[in-house]
Amino acid sequence: MESNNRWTVLSSDWRSQLQPETRQRIITKIMNTLRRRLPGLPPEGMTELKKIALRFEEKMYAAAANQSDYLRKISLKILSMENEAQ
C-alpha cells in the first residue's frame, strides 16, 4: 500500500519540478508553429492564437504521465503541424 502512495506522489511530482519559464517557452514555440501555418493572420488574431496554444499546452500538461511524456506529446504535435505545412 505504501509503495502505491509513493508512486502516486512521485508520478505527479514532475509537474512541481517543471519551471514556469519552460512552459512559457513551449507555449511560444506552439504559437510560432501555428503562426507559420497562418501567414495572413491579422494582429488581432494573435490573442486567439495565444489562447489556442495555451489550451493545448495545458491539456498536454494535465494528460502527461511524466515530463518525458509531456515533451514527447508536444514535440510530436509540433512536428506534425510543421510537416503538414510543407
FIKOLVEX-242177 format. One record per residue: residue number from 1; x, y, z of N, C-alpha, C, O, CB in turn. Coordinates in steps of 0.02 Angstrom, whole numbers, padded with zeros to 5 digits. Each point is the difference from the previous one (the first is absolute). Last residue first. Glycine has a CB too. Layout:
BEGIN
(NUM; (X; Y; Z); (X; Y; Z); (X; Y; Z); (X; Y; Z); (X; Y; Z))
...
% end
This chain:
BEGIN
(86; (00214; 01084; -02256); (00046; -00007; -00057); (-00033; -00030; -00060); (00032; -00009; -00052); (00061; -00003; 00132))
(85; (-00197; 00043; 00139); (00010; 00065; -00034); (00043; -00005; -00062); (-00001; 00044; -00042); (-00011; 00011; 00153))
(84; (-00027; -00240; 00037); (-00061; 00015; -00038); (00008; 00064; -00040); (-00029; 00008; -00054); (-00039; -00066; 00141))
(83; (00240; -00005; 00063); (-00001; -00044; -00059); (-00061; 00013; -00044); (00005; -00003; -00061); (00058; -00083; 00126))
(82; (-00044; 00200; 00141); (00052; 00024; -00046); (00001; -00042; -00063); (00010; 00027; -00055); (00058; 00012; 00153))
(81; (-00213; -00104; 00076); (-00023; 00064; -00030); (00051; 00026; -00051); (-00019; 00025; -00053); (-00044; 00001; 00158))
(80; (00122; -00219; 00018); (-00056; -00014; -00044); (-00025; 00063; -00036); (-00013; -00001; -00060); (-00020; -00095; 00135))
(79; (00195; 00119; 00093); (00029; -00031; -00060); (-00054; -00016; -00051); (00009; 00011; -00060); (00082; -00060; 00130))
(78; (-00162; 00126; 00138); (00035; 00054; -00036); (00029; -00027; -00065); (-00006; 00032; -00052); (00032; 00027; 00161))
(77; (-00122; -00216; 00034); (-00052; 00043; -00029); (00032; 00057; -00040); (-00023; 00016; -00054); (-00054; -00044; 00150))
(76; (00220; -00117; 00024); (-00032; -00036; -00055); (-00053; 00044; -00035); (-00006; -00001; -00061); (00027; -00108; 00121))
(75; (00083; 00193; 00134); (00048; -00003; -00056); (-00032; -00034; -00060); (00009; 00023; -00057); (00087; -00025; 00138))
(74; (-00217; 00005; 00121); (00002; 00067; -00030); (00046; -00001; -00061); (-00017; 00029; -00051); (-00004; 00023; 00163))
(73; (00008; -00250; 00013); (-00065; 00015; -00030); (00001; 00068; -00036); (-00025; 00006; -00056); (-00031; -00075; 00146))
(72; (00249; 00005; 00033); (-00009; -00042; -00059); (-00066; 00018; -00036); (-00001; 00008; -00061); (00068; -00100; 00116))
(71; (-00017; 00194; 00153); (00041; 00027; -00054); (-00009; -00039; -00065); (00001; 00029; -00054); (00082; 00010; 00140))
(70; (-00197; -00120; 00104); (-00023; 00068; -00015); (00039; 00029; -00059); (-00030; 00025; -00048); (00000; -00008; 00169))
(69; (00101; -00221; -00031); (-00062; -00009; -00037); (-00028; 00067; -00022); (-00023; 00007; -00057); (-00001; -00112; 00123))
(68; (00211; 00107; 00073); (00019; -00026; -00066); (-00062; -00009; -00043); (00002; 00015; -00060); (00097; -00073; 00110))
(67; (-00130; 00121; 00175); (00027; 00054; -00040); (00019; -00023; -00070); (-00010; 00037; -00049); (00051; 00017; 00153))
(66; (-00233; -00193; 00009); (00064; 00025; 00027); (00026; 00053; -00047); (-00030; 00014; -00052); (00056; -00125; 00109))
(65; (-00240; 00019; -00089); (00017; -00042; 00057); (00064; 00024; 00035); (00009; -00009; 00060); (-00065; -00088; -00117))
(64; (-00133; 00248; -00089); (00064; -00036; -00002); (00014; -00039; 00064); (-00017; 00023; 00055); (00060; 00065; -00132))
(63; (-00235; 00064; 00029); (-00007; -00070; -00021); (00065; -00040; 00005); (-00003; -00062; 00003); (-00086; 00100; -00079))
(62; (00072; 00200; 00129); (-00045; -00037; 00044); (-00002; -00075; -00017); (-00006; -00041; 00045); (-00062; 00145; -00032))
(61; (00194; 00042; -00150); (00029; 00003; 00067); (-00042; -00043; 00048); (00027; -00039; 00040); (00019; 00155; -00062))
(60; (-00125; -00078; -00197); (00055; -00047; 00000); (00032; -00006; 00069); (00020; -00055; 00021); (00001; 00082; -00142))
(59; (-00190; 00133; 00094); (-00029; -00067; -00010); (00055; -00053; 00001); (-00008; -00052; 00032); (-00085; 00102; -00100))
(58; (00157; 00176; 00075); (-00032; -00020; 00063); (-00029; -00070; -00004); (00005; -00039; 00047); (-00030; 00159; -00023))
(57; (00113; -00023; -00221); (00053; -00016; 00048); (-00029; -00024; 00066); (00025; -00048; 00029); (00050; 00134; -00083))
(56; (-00228; -00011; -00109); (00033; -00062; -00021); (00054; -00020; 00050); (00003; -00058; 00021); (-00026; 00086; -00141))
(55; (-00084; 00178; 00154); (-00046; -00056; 00013); (00032; -00067; -00018); (-00006; -00049; 00036); (-00091; 00125; -00056))
(54; (00218; 00120; -00033); (-00004; -00010; 00072); (-00045; -00059; 00018); (00018; -00041; 00042); (00001; 00164; -00027))
(53; (-00005; -00054; -00241); (00064; -00030; 00022); (-00002; -00015; 00074); (00024; -00053; 00022); (00037; 00116; -00112))
(52; (-00245; 00052; 00003); (00002; -00068; -00027); (00063; -00036; 00023); (-00003; -00057; 00023); (-00062; 00094; -00124))
(51; (00043; 00190; 00154); (-00048; -00039; 00038); (00001; -00073; -00022); (-00003; -00046; 00041); (-00068; 00148; -00026))
(50; (00199; 00053; -00137); (00030; -00013; 00066); (-00046; -00043; 00043); (00023; -00044; 00036); (00039; 00153; -00044))
(49; (-00144; -00037; -00198); (00054; -00048; -00011); (00033; -00018; 00067); (00015; -00059; 00012); (00004; 00104; -00128))
(48; (-00177; 00128; 00112); (-00033; -00066; -00006); (00052; -00055; -00009); (-00008; -00054; 00028); (-00093; 00109; -00078))
(47; (00181; 00163; 00052); (-00029; -00015; 00066); (-00033; -00068; 00000); (00009; -00040; 00046); (-00028; 00162; -00027))
(46; (00104; -00034; -00221); (00053; -00025; 00044); (-00027; -00017; 00069); (00025; -00046; 00033); (00058; 00115; -00097))
(45; (-00208; 00036; -00117); (-00003; -00073; 00003); (00052; -00030; 00047); (-00006; -00058; 00020); (-00037; 00059; -00135))
(44; (00029; 00233; 00056); (-00049; -00018; 00052); (-00008; -00076; 00007); (-00026; -00024; 00051); (-00033; 00132; -00074))
(43; (00204; -00018; -00148); (00026; 00010; 00068); (-00050; -00020; 00055); (00020; -00027; 00052); (00050; 00119; -00097))
(42; (-00097; -00217; -00190); (00002; 00070; 00021); (00024; 00006; 00072); (-00004; -00048; 00038); (-00090; 00075; -00118))
(41; (00158; -00223; -00103); (-00036; 00013; 00062); (00004; 00074; 00019); (00055; 00027; 00006); (-00032; -00145; 00032))
(40; (00067; -00025; -00230); (-00040; 00061; -00008); (-00038; 00020; 00062); (-00048; 00038; -00004); (00039; -00066; -00115))
(39; (00149; -00174; 00105); (00041; 00059; -00016); (-00040; 00065; -00006); (00028; 00053; 00012); (00048; -00130; -00070))
(38; (-00094; -00168; 00169); (-00050; 00051; -00014); (00034; 00066; -00017); (-00003; 00047; 00039); (-00080; -00104; 00038))
(37; (00208; -00135; -00018); (-00054; -00033; -00037); (-00053; 00050; -00022); (-00039; -00015; -00045); (00061; -00089; 00109))
(36; (00157; 00173; 00073); (00028; -00018; -00066); (-00053; -00034; -00043); (00002; 00005; -00061); (00111; -00018; 00112))
(35; (-00169; 00063; 00172); (00006; 00062; -00039); (00027; -00015; -00070); (-00022; 00030; -00049); (00040; 00035; 00155))
(34; (-00027; -00240; 00054); (-00067; 00017; -00025); (00003; 00062; -00045); (-00034; 00002; -00052); (-00017; -00052; 00155))
(33; (00249; -00011; 00004); (-00018; -00052; -00048); (-00068; 00015; -00031); (-00009; -00005; -00060); (00076; -00080; 00124))
(32; (00006; 00222; 00111); (00039; 00012; -00061); (-00016; -00050; -00054); (-00003; 00017; -00059); (00094; 00031; 00130))
(31; (-00192; -00078; 00141); (-00026; 00060; -00034); (00037; 00013; -00065); (-00031; 00015; -00051); (-00002; 00033; 00162))
(30; (00114; -00219; 00028); (-00064; -00020; -00030); (-00029; 00058; -00039); (-00024; -00009; -00056); (00003; -00073; 00150))
(29; (00212; 00128; 00029); (00016; -00044; -00056); (-00063; -00022; -00036); (-00002; -00002; -00061); (00106; -00037; 00121))
(28; (-00130; 00160; 00139); (00026; 00044; -00054); (00017; -00041; -00062); (-00015; 00021; -00056); (00060; 00058; 00142))
(27; (-00106; -00197; 00106); (-00059; 00035; -00026); (00021; 00046; -00058); (-00035; 00003; -00050); (-00021; -00008; 00163))
(26; (00228; -00100; 00004); (-00038; -00049; -00039); (-00061; 00032; -00031); (-00015; -00012; -00059); (00056; -00080; 00134))
(25; (00086; 00220; 00074); (00038; -00011; -00062); (-00036; -00049; -00046); (-00001; 00009; -00061); (00108; 00014; 00122))
(24; (-00198; 00012; 00153); (-00010; 00059; -00042); (00038; -00007; -00066); (-00026; 00019; -00052); (00011; 00051; 00155))
(23; (00044; -00237; 00061); (-00067; -00004; -00029); (-00013; 00059; -00046); (-00030; -00008; -00053); (-00011; -00053; 00155))
(22; (00240; 00064; 00017); (00001; -00055; -00048); (-00067; -00006; -00035); (-00004; -00007; -00061); (00090; -00053; 00130))
(21; (-00064; 00211; 00108); (00033; 00026; -00059); (00003; -00054; -00055); (-00005; 00016; -00060); (00074; 00061; 00132))
(20; (-00152; -00133; 00145); (-00048; 00039; -00040); (00031; 00027; -00065); (-00034; 00005; -00051); (-00025; 00025; 00157))
(19; (00159; -00255; 00006); (00002; 00072; 00010); (-00053; 00035; -00043); (-00011; -00020; -00057); (00134; 00012; 00084))
(18; (-00120; -00245; 00083); (00004; 00034; -00065); (-00006; 00075; 00011); (-00049; 00025; 00028); (-00001; -00125; -00087))
(17; (00026; -00062; 00235); (00070; 00012; -00017); (00008; 00037; -00066); (00055; 00024; -00015); (-00026; -00127; 00079))
(16; (-00240; 00029; 00024); (00026; 00051; 00046); (00072; 00018; -00016); (00025; 00052; 00021); (-00104; -00094; 00067))
(15; (-00027; -00130; -00210); (-00032; 00064; -00015); (00027; 00056; 00044); (00010; 00057; -00022); (-00113; -00118; -00015))
(14; (00167; -00168; 00070); (00034; 00031; -00057); (-00029; 00068; -00016); (00036; 00045; -00022); (-00011; -00158; -00024))
(13; (-00117; -00038; 00214); (00051; 00047; 00022); (00034; 00035; -00058); (00026; 00055; 00009); (-00009; -00126; 00090))
(12; (-00182; -00113; -00102); (-00027; 00068; -00008); (00052; 00053; 00017); (-00009; 00059; -00016); (-00104; -00103; 00044))
(11; (00169; -00187; -00009); (-00023; 00010; -00068); (-00029; 00070; -00011); (00003; 00026; -00056); (-00025; -00148; 00048))
(10; (00095; 00052; 00226); (00056; 00008; -00046); (-00023; 00014; -00071); (00031; 00040; -00035); (00036; -00116; 00106))
(9; (-00230; 00031; 00095); (00035; 00063; 00015); (00056; 00011; -00050); (00007; 00056; -00026); (-00034; -00069; 00148))
(8; (-00086; -00190; -00138); (-00044; 00055; -00017); (00034; 00067; 00011); (-00004; 00044; -00042); (-00096; -00116; 00071))
(7; (00212; -00122; 00041); (00000; 00005; -00073); (-00044; 00058; -00022); (00019; 00037; -00046); (00001; -00161; 00037))
(6; (-00019; 00070; 00237); (00064; 00031; -00019); (00002; 00010; -00076); (00023; 00052; -00023); (00034; -00105; 00123))
(5; (-00238; -00064; -00012); (-00005; 00071; 00017); (00063; 00037; -00020); (-00003; 00056; -00026); (-00072; -00084; 00121))
(4; (00076; -00204; -00121); (-00048; 00030; -00047); (-00008; 00074; 00013); (-00002; 00040; -00047); (-00058; -00149; 00040))
(3; (00193; -00018; 00155); (00034; 00010; -00064); (-00047; 00030; -00052); (00023; 00039; -00042); (00053; -00135; 00068))
(2; (-00163; 00036; 00186); (00044; 00058; 00005); (00035; 00013; -00067); (00008; 00058; -00019); (00009; -00081; 00141))
(1; (-00149; -00171; -00102); (-00041; 00060; 00000); (00043; 00063; 00000); (-00012; 00047; -00038); (-00078; -00110; 00098))
% end
